[in-house]
Amino acid sequence: MRYTKANLSTLEEVFAEIGYMVRYEQGNFKSGYCLLKHQNLIVVNKFFTTEDRMNILIDLLGKIAQVEDSTKLKSEEQQEIFRKIMHKK
């Protein structure tokens, strides 16, 4: 997967489909992000590059995905990205 803004947007849509909102804010996150599970919110450091943002979201998707398959995702593109990421874990 290439590190482009279009792919980042698709990753954000995948998170939206599984019930998480992704925001980019300034903060002192030691890991570069903050995961608020009770609010289904992911806050990523807004100063990160597209590549860093995507790497964080890919890592988090493997940790928080509650479904083993991608059938809840609407588009084929989202389903394919989800399958690729989950098979790497």
C-alpha positions in Angstrom: 0.0 0.0 0.0 1.3 3.4 -1.0 1.5 6.2 1.5 -0.9 8.7 -0.2 -3.6 11.0 1.1 -6.1 9.1 -0.8 -5.1 5.8 1.0 -5.1 7.7 4.3 -8.6 8.8 3.6 -9.7 5.3 2.8 -8.1 4.1 6.1 -10.1 6.8 7.9 -13.3 5.5 6.2 -12.5 2.0 7.4 -12.3 3.2 11.0 -15.6 5.1 10.5 -17.2 1.9 9.3 -16.1 0.0 12.4 -17.3 2.9 14.7 -14.1 4.9 15.4 -13.5 8.5 14.6 -10.0 9.7 13.7 -8.9 13.2 14.6 -5.6 15.0 14.1 -4.7 17.3 17.0 -1.7 18.8 18.7 -0.6 16.9 21.8 2.2 15.3 23.8 1.5 11.7 22.9 4.5 9.5 23.6 3.5 7.0 21.0 2.1 9.7 18.6 -1.5 8.9 19.2 -4.1 8.6 21.9 -6.8 5.9 21.8 -9.9 6.6 23.8 -11.8 3.3 23.6 -14.8 4.3 25.6 -15.4 7.2 23.1 -14.3 5.2 20.0 -11.9 8.1 19.2 -8.4 8.0 17.9 -6.3 11.2 18.2 -3.2 11.3 16.1 -0.5 14.0 16.3 -1.3 16.5 13.6 2.3 17.2 12.8 3.0 13.6 11.6 3.5 12.9 7.9 1.1 11.0 5.8 3.3 7.9 6.1 3.5 8.1 9.9 -0.3 8.6 10.2 -1.0 5.6 8.0 1.5 3.4 9.9 -0.3 4.3 13.2 -3.7 3.7 11.8 -2.6 0.4 10.3 -1.2 -0.7 13.6 -4.3 0.3 15.5 -6.6 -1.4 13.1 -5.0 -4.7 13.9 -5.4 -4.0 17.6 -9.0 -2.8 17.7 -10.8 -4.5 14.9 -13.5 -6.5 16.5 -14.6 -8.3 13.4 -12.6 -11.1 11.8 -13.9 -10.3 8.3 -14.6 -7.2 6.3 -18.3 -7.8 5.5 -19.4 -4.7 7.5 -17.4 -2.4 5.2 -19.3 -0.8 2.4 -16.9 -0.5 -0.5 -14.8 -3.1 -2.2 -11.8 -0.9 -1.8 -12.2 -0.7 2.0 -12.8 -4.4 2.2 -9.6 -5.1 0.3 -7.5 -2.8 2.4 -8.9 -4.3 5.6 -8.1 -7.8 4.4 -4.5 -6.9 3.4 -3.9 -5.2 6.8 -5.4 -8.1 8.8 -3.4 -10.7 7.0 -0.1 -8.9 7.8 -0.8 -9.2 11.5 
